[in-house]
């Protein structure tokens, strides 16, 4: 069954001297929140969801892929699930969303990967192992490239993730480049190390003109649970305690400096701001602007 979107699943907005177009890879079904968000009482998780008018029996995450056109480059950040349906049938529509936006995969000259999990690198290649974005250089941290293609340091319960990383990353090593923390590895794109979810996970600070925006990747998977209680743990984190420290450090910086954010898994289209709230944080979505300036 091919899942049709009610509306075209892309959203463009101006950003500095360029623009960002959010493309959806489709919603991802995570399942029972109490099995995925850990370190607090299951009842607490249910209450937080209930208080925010969200279902308590399942969590569905979006997959918001920013196509960023700044400083002469056309950059895709993360690539969705690709052909895998490991997290439900509605994923894998990135290329469809790209076409709905009137764009072609050959236009993309850089693909930046926040980390090596399947829902971020799965769309790099088609089912035959050919690059979906044939003109793109690939950027990822060396730590994640090595950890997930080698697999020896990764828990065996993640084997399907390791297999996926090998299939998507290894054949294209000749066009893969590694960035370091703090490095401006593309014009207007700085890497920010935020380890824990994976040990090589990074966020990215984007700058064009006077505008700044931080693409969070998987710094936080949920706009309520891991924001209001940032020390809460997430089942798929390699090192949940380190992840919580990274999350708190980066969110604190973004709240202090009032920098716009975009999160891969927040409710569509995932753009907004972060403010401090008690011992945690609150996410304030930005209003969508659907009319072009005249």
Buried (B, 14 or more C-beta within 10 A) or exposed (E): EEEEBEEEBBBBBBBBEBBBBBBBBBBBBBBEBBEBBBBBEBEBBBEBBEEEEBEBEEBBBBBBBBBBBBBEBBBBBBBBBBEBEBBBEBBBBBBBBBBBBEBEBEBBBBBBBBBBBBBBBBBBBEEEEEBBBEBBBBBBBEBBBBBBBEBEEBEEEBEEBBEBBBBBBEBBEEBBEBBEEEBEBBEBBBBBBBBBBBBBBBBBBBBBEEBBBBBBBBBBBBBBBBBBBBBBBBEBBBBBEBBBBBBBBBBBBBBEEEBBBBBBBBBBBBBBBBBEEEEBBBBEBBEEEEEEEE
